[in-house]
Amino acid sequence: MREVIISGYEALSAYGGGMTTLLDGLYAGRTAIRLTDNPAFKEFPVAVADDAVSGSPRCIQLLEQLKQLETDVPAGIPLFLALTIGAIEYLEQASENAASIPSGNLEKLIAQARKLWPGRKVYTVSAACAASSCAIARAASMISAGEIDSALIVSCDSVSEFIVSGFSSLGALDKSPARPFDENRQGLSLGEGAGMMLLAEKGFARKHGLSINATLRGWAMNCDAHHVTSPDLSGTALSRTIADALTNAGITPADIDFIAAHGTGTYYNDQMESEAFQRVFKTPVPVFSIKGGTGHTVAAAGILQLGVAVSASRQRLIPPNINLNTPMSGLENWLSATSRRIAGNLFISVNSGFGGINCTLAVETFQ
């Protein structure tokens, strides 16, 4: 099996353009979640990218802005596009006349990706809120097996009336900025963002002069099939992906220095993650979620989270859990509202999504 490395990565979030801007906001403990004057969802605070404007699908705008942040990407390597709702505004803007409803909103988004990153085969990965992590795992599997030498992972999702209405109907939104892993959490806050990450086989990376920031040591995915939207609160399936990713990486729970968690702020997700962590790790491990700052960026959540975690690991400093006041029962010694120093360079990044999808990535970074 071939070694898979993480090379360049970039992000666009409600904090602004660039991974550095995202990191600065998180380390400052400042949330980007706020109330807006959008009448479609004025009751719920969201984290929106200020540079995106109305009039065309925001997801397409996010991709265009993300492209401007791109570092060196080898020509011709495949593109893995991780999505959930895509350019849903094409449907939202349709009239009540069914005959006039445009079709192919996903096709239009793929076409835009082909235009921005031409000459590449495009793989589309749709795995709910774990989409970008699953895309990373899929690409890593193909690189490890020798099917491809490198891959560009791109993901985006936007805040729209459709997605806010959907989560609102589930009673999953907090009327205050989200409080992941807080004992008094009331729900998530939606956010929008986009991210890109370049993966490569180590020899290919060296041959093409690519930076080597980390090794993707192991990965695992599964589906608990418990419920359409609610996870299995026992955390059994997620804990299995953690154990499998560690086994594949050839490391043990004791080797892990921190956990980059999904941490949405909903009762069900955070309880499930807590149970999963405690099943695998016999002593507390530092845990953080970025969603108290960025909001839940849906498909892009995993790639933004992983980019932050790689940077944090290389700096030996993980960001705070923003909006954390009272750590939830069971994780009191795992969480902190302030940044924390870490000693090592091994971590896991976990994500879960509707339908019971779970994904864990085990990563080792280099300074």
C-alpha positions, 0 to 999 in steps of 0.5 A: 500500500502506498503512503498518502500525504496531505499537501496544500489546503485552503478554505473559505468561511464566514470569517473570510477568505483563506485558512489563515483567516479561519484560524485567526478567528477560531484562535481568537475565540470569536464566532462568525455566527450572527443574525442577518436581515434575510427574511427567509431565516431571520429567526436563526443566526447563521454564519455566511460569507459576506463576499457572496451576493444574491442573484446567482447560486451562492455555492457557485460563487463560493467555488469561484472565490475558492479557486482564487485561493488555490496553490499549486495543483498538478494538471490533469489529476482527478477532482473529487467534488463533495456536495449535499444540496449543491446549487439549490437556489436554481430550484428555489428561484423557480416559479410555481409553474412546474414546467418552468422549474429548471433541472440539473442544478447538480449538473450546473455545479459540476459544469462550473467545477469543470470550468474552474478546474479544467481537464480533469475527471470529476468524481461526485461524492454526496454523503450528507454532512460527512461528504468531504471527509468521505471524499478524502477517504475515497481518494486516499483509498484510490491513491493507496491502491495505485489507481491514481497518484494524486487528487484534488478534493473540493467541497462547498455548501451555502446557507439558503431558505431550503436548508434552513427550513429543512433543519428548522422542521427537524427542530435542530436549530438554536436561536443562539449561536451553536454551543457544541458539546455544551450541557445546555446546547439547543441545536446547530447553527448553519454556516457556509463555506468551501474548502480544497485539499490536495492529496498525493502519493508521497513519491509523486509529491516529491517528484512534483515538488509538492509540500508535505504537511501530513500523512493520512495514516488511516481511514474508515467509513460505515453507516449505522442505518439507525434512522434517516436523521437521528444517529444511534445514541450508543455511538457504536458505529462511530466508535467502530470507524475510530477503532478501524482507522486506528488499526489501519494506521497501525496506532493505538488510542493512547497515541492520539493527541487530540480529536477534531470532532463533528460537534454540531451542538445538537443533543443527539449528535454530541451525545452520540460522539461523546459515547463513541469517544468514551468507548474507544479512549479510556482516558480523556483526550483533548476534543474541539469542534470548530462549529461554534465559530464557523457554523455547520457548513454541511458538506464542507464541514469535514474538509474545513475541520481537517484543514484546521486540525492539520494546521493546529497539529503543526503549531502544537496548539488546538483552538478553543470550543467557541461558545462552550460554557458548561462542558456536557456530562462525560466530557468535562475533562475533554473540552476547553473554552481556551486554546490548548498546547499539545505534545504530539502530532497524531490526531483523528478527525471524525464526521457523521451525517444523516442516514447514519454515515460515519467517517474517521481519518487518522493523521500524522503531521510534520513541522 
